Amino acid sequence: MTKLLEEAIHALRNLPDDEQDAAADALFVYISSDERQYQLRPDQVAEVHRIRRALRDGTTRLATTAEVSALRKKSRL
């Protein structure tokens, strides 16, 4: 097992059960499909980890539906 996979599994152990199950489902889908050709680079993986930590510790948050709607309206998307 690679060091990166070990780190990911270690991080997953700290997540709630439902999130661990979602990650396991995603891993099984990855293993059983041709989507293996699409991989995150190590810097992208690190960015995902950074964002997840920020969401967990409350230093950032996801936009609400109303905020996304307002942005779309403002930018005419």
BELFENVEN-V420210 format. One record per residue. N is the residue number from 0. PSI is psi in degrees with one decimal (999 if undefined). D_FIRST is the distance of its C-alpha to the first C-alpha in Angstrom with 1 decimal. Layout:
N | PSI | D_FIRST
N | PSI | D_FIRST
//
This chain:
0 | 138.2 | 0.0
1 | 161.0 | 3.8
2 | -39.5 | 6.6
3 | -43.2 | 8.3
4 | -40.2 | 6.5
5 | -42.1 | 6.7
6 | -40.6 | 10.2
7 | -44.6 | 11.1
8 | -40.2 | 10.5
9 | -44.8 | 12.5
10 | -38.4 | 15.1
11 | -32.7 | 15.4
12 | -22.8 | 16.3
13 | -2.7 | 19.3
14 | 159.1 | 20.6
15 | 157.4 | 23.4
16 | -42.4 | 22.7
17 | -35.1 | 24.0
18 | -35.2 | 21.7
19 | -42.4 | 18.7
20 | -40.0 | 20.1
21 | -41.7 | 20.7
22 | -40.4 | 17.2
23 | -42.6 | 16.0
24 | -45.5 | 18.9
25 | -40.1 | 17.8
26 | -42.4 | 14.3
27 | -39.1 | 16.1
28 | -44.8 | 18.6
29 | -46.5 | 16.2
30 | -36.1 | 14.6
31 | 5.4 | 18.1
32 | 175.0 | 20.0
33 | 4.7 | 20.8
34 | 0.6 | 19.9
35 | -19.6 | 16.7
36 | -18.1 | 19.0
37 | 106.8 | 19.5
38 | 144.8 | 16.7
39 | 141.3 | 17.3
40 | 158.8 | 17.2
41 | -36.9 | 15.6
42 | -30.9 | 19.1
43 | -39.8 | 19.7
44 | -44.3 | 16.6
45 | -38.7 | 18.1
46 | -39.9 | 21.4
47 | -44.8 | 20.4
48 | -42.3 | 19.1
49 | -44.7 | 22.4
50 | -42.8 | 24.5
51 | -40.7 | 23.0
52 | -43.5 | 23.6
53 | -38.0 | 27.1
54 | -42.5 | 27.9
55 | -41.4 | 26.9
56 | -0.4 | 28.9
57 | 10.3 | 31.8
58 | -8.7 | 32.1
59 | 170.2 | 32.0
60 | 164.8 | 32.6
61 | 151.8 | 32.7
62 | 145.8 | 36.0
63 | 165.9 | 38.3
64 | -40.6 | 39.7
65 | -39.9 | 43.0
66 | -40.8 | 41.5
67 | -43.0 | 39.9
68 | -43.1 | 43.2
69 | -40.4 | 45.2
70 | -43.2 | 43.0
71 | -42.0 | 43.3
72 | -43.7 | 47.0
73 | -40.3 | 47.4
74 | 3.7 | 45.5
75 | 45.1 | 47.0
76 | 999 | 43.7
//
